[in-house]
Amino acid sequence: MSDLPRSALPRVVIVGAGGHAKVVIEALRAAGFPPPLGLVDPHPPGPTVMGVTVLGGDEMLPRLKAEGAEAAVVALGGNALRLRVGDHLVSMGYALPVLLHPAAQISPSARVAEGAVVMARACIGPDATLGRLAIVNTNAVVEHDNVIGSGAHVAPGCALAGNVTLGDRALLGVGSAVRPGITIGADAVVGAGSAVVRDVPAGARVGGAPAMPLRR
Ligand SMILES: CC(C)(COP(=O)(O)OP(=O)(O)OC[C@H]1O[C@@H](n2cnc3c(N)ncnc32)[C@H](O)[C@@H]1OP(=O)(O)O)[C@@H](O)C(=O)NCCC(=O)NCCS
């Protein structure tokens, strides 16, 4: 948690070694976490990512736990997968710390659940709620009273006006804007650069300005 003294921040295992892991590694460093124990990924891009060693595949997780690892960050972009992996990690006894980039602006009245990450220059408004393992990515604005579901992803540069609800595992594509009071259902996908001006049903795929249903 960002409000813990730096000495209390845990060494984490990072699960996932793709592009999102790079952003997570930089945020961990900026937030003052100690150097990560390493990365776990069955198909890593190389032996290290941003100077962090890849330790192996998922089979490493129980071993690392037995050797004293306490906490993990799930750096997987796929929303449903991130939640499943997070649940599995919790069942193994890992804690999922909140990761708040110090260059993010977080209202003191916002509530942030375990495993959620907020990247640089994001802004979280008063009484907003971020669910478990949610991502609010670089330079996104999540205004007052928003409810961001578990495993949901607000991609870079999005702007959500007040009282927006983004359902569990939903993706709001990069650079999208959402009108006040809108509800976007669970597992919905909103395409990049969209303007969401009416509610989006659960599981729908929409895009454009104004956002309309997309071909499957
Ligand atoms: C919406 C999205 C998921 C669709 O991807 P896809 O399943 O590969 O679909 P396609 O690219 O085949 O596009 C299907 C149709 O939707 C249209 N479309 C795709 N993305 C669109 C968008 N953002 N806005 C408007 N229309 C879009 C395509 O033009 C195509 O139209 P057509 O049927 O008339 O040819 C993808 O385009 C997108 O915007 N992803 C957001 C990614 C993102 O922001 N990730 C966060 C990373 S940090």
The ligand as an SDF file (V2000), in Angstrom:
LIG
                    3D

 48 50  0  0  0  0  0  0  0  0999 V2000
  -12.6350   -3.2020  -30.1130 C   0  0  0  0  0  0  0  0  0  0  0  0
  -11.4640   -4.1310  -30.3840 C   0  0  0  0  0  0  0  0  0  0  0  0
  -11.2430   -5.0230  -29.1690 C   0  0  0  0  0  0  0  0  0  0  0  0
  -11.8400   -4.9700  -31.5960 C   0  0  0  0  0  0  0  0  0  0  0  0
  -10.7680   -5.7460  -31.9610 O   0  0  0  0  0  0  0  0  0  0  0  0
  -11.0170   -7.0380  -32.9300 P   0  0  0  0  0  0  0  0  0  0  0  0
  -11.8650   -8.0130  -32.2090 O   0  0  0  0  0  0  0  0  0  0  0  0
   -9.6640   -7.4930  -33.3860 O   0  0  0  0  0  0  0  0  0  0  0  0
  -11.9200   -6.4960  -34.0950 O   0  0  0  0  0  0  0  0  0  0  0  0
  -11.5260   -5.9550  -35.5480 P   0  0  0  0  0  0  0  0  0  0  0  0
  -10.2930   -5.1230  -35.5150 O   0  0  0  0  0  0  0  0  0  0  0  0
  -11.5850   -7.1350  -36.4660 O   0  0  0  0  0  0  0  0  0  0  0  0
  -12.7420   -4.9720  -35.8600 O   0  0  0  0  0  0  0  0  0  0  0  0
  -14.0700   -5.4170  -36.0310 C   0  0  0  0  0  0  0  0  0  0  0  0
  -14.8930   -4.2460  -36.5520 C   0  0  0  0  0  0  0  0  0  0  0  0
  -14.9470   -3.2650  -35.4900 O   0  0  0  0  0  0  0  0  0  0  0  0
  -14.3780   -2.0240  -35.9710 C   0  0  0  0  0  0  0  0  0  0  0  0
  -13.6050   -1.4600  -34.8380 N   0  0  0  0  0  0  0  0  0  0  0  0
  -12.5750   -2.0330  -34.1950 C   0  0  0  0  0  0  0  0  0  0  0  0
  -12.1460   -1.2350  -33.2020 N   0  0  0  0  0  0  0  0  0  0  0  0
  -12.9080   -0.1280  -33.2430 C   0  0  0  0  0  0  0  0  0  0  0  0
  -12.9150    1.0530  -32.4700 C   0  0  0  0  0  0  0  0  0  0  0  0
  -12.0510    1.2350  -31.4660 N   0  0  0  0  0  0  0  0  0  0  0  0
  -13.8440    1.9730  -32.7710 N   0  0  0  0  0  0  0  0  0  0  0  0
  -14.7320    1.7950  -33.7910 C   0  0  0  0  0  0  0  0  0  0  0  0
  -14.7670    0.6740  -34.5550 N   0  0  0  0  0  0  0  0  0  0  0  0
  -13.8560   -0.2670  -34.2820 C   0  0  0  0  0  0  0  0  0  0  0  0
  -13.4950   -2.3910  -37.1380 C   0  0  0  0  0  0  0  0  0  0  0  0
  -13.3220   -1.3020  -38.0040 O   0  0  0  0  0  0  0  0  0  0  0  0
  -14.2730   -3.5260  -37.7490 C   0  0  0  0  0  0  0  0  0  0  0  0
  -15.3300   -2.9600  -38.4810 O   0  0  0  0  0  0  0  0  0  0  0  0
  -15.9760   -3.6620  -39.8080 P   0  0  0  0  0  0  0  0  0  0  0  0
  -16.7530   -4.8310  -39.2910 O   0  0  0  0  0  0  0  0  0  0  0  0
  -16.8470   -2.6070  -40.3770 O   0  0  0  0  0  0  0  0  0  0  0  0
  -14.8170   -4.0380  -40.6660 O   0  0  0  0  0  0  0  0  0  0  0  0
  -10.1440   -3.3480  -30.6850 C   0  0  0  0  0  0  0  0  0  0  0  0
  -10.1750   -2.7250  -31.9650 O   0  0  0  0  0  0  0  0  0  0  0  0
   -9.8520   -2.2620  -29.6590 C   0  0  0  0  0  0  0  0  0  0  0  0
  -10.2130   -1.0950  -29.8260 O   0  0  0  0  0  0  0  0  0  0  0  0
   -9.1940   -2.6540  -28.5580 N   0  0  0  0  0  0  0  0  0  0  0  0
   -8.8350   -1.7650  -27.4820 C   0  0  0  0  0  0  0  0  0  0  0  0
   -7.4610   -2.1740  -26.9780 C   0  0  0  0  0  0  0  0  0  0  0  0
   -6.9960   -1.3610  -25.8050 C   0  0  0  0  0  0  0  0  0  0  0  0
   -7.2640   -0.1890  -25.6580 O   0  0  0  0  0  0  0  0  0  0  0  0
   -6.2530   -2.0400  -24.9320 N   0  0  0  0  0  0  0  0  0  0  0  0
   -5.6310   -1.4410  -23.7820 C   0  0  0  0  0  0  0  0  0  0  0  0
   -4.1500   -1.6220  -23.8630 C   0  0  0  0  0  0  0  0  0  0  0  0
   -3.2940   -0.8610  -22.5460 S   0  0  0  0  0  0  0  0  0  0  0  0
  1  2  1  0
  2  3  1  0
  2  4  1  0
  2 36  1  0
  4  5  1  0
  5  6  1  0
  6  7  2  0
  6  8  1  0
  6  9  1  0
  9 10  1  0
 10 11  2  0
 10 12  1  0
 10 13  1  0
 13 14  1  0
 14 15  1  0
 15 16  1  0
 15 30  1  0
 16 17  1  0
 17 18  1  0
 17 28  1  0
 18 19  1  0
 18 27  1  0
 19 20  2  0
 20 21  1  0
 21 22  1  0
 21 27  2  0
 22 23  1  0
 22 24  2  0
 24 25  1  0
 25 26  2  0
 26 27  1  0
 28 29  1  0
 28 30  1  0
 30 31  1  0
 31 32  1  0
 32 33  2  0
 32 34  1  0
 32 35  1  0
 36 37  1  0
 36 38  1  0
 38 39  2  0
 38 40  1  0
 40 41  1  0
 41 42  1  0
 42 43  1  0
 43 44  2  0
 43 45  1  0
 45 46  1  0
 46 47  1  0
 47 48  1  0
M  END
$$$$
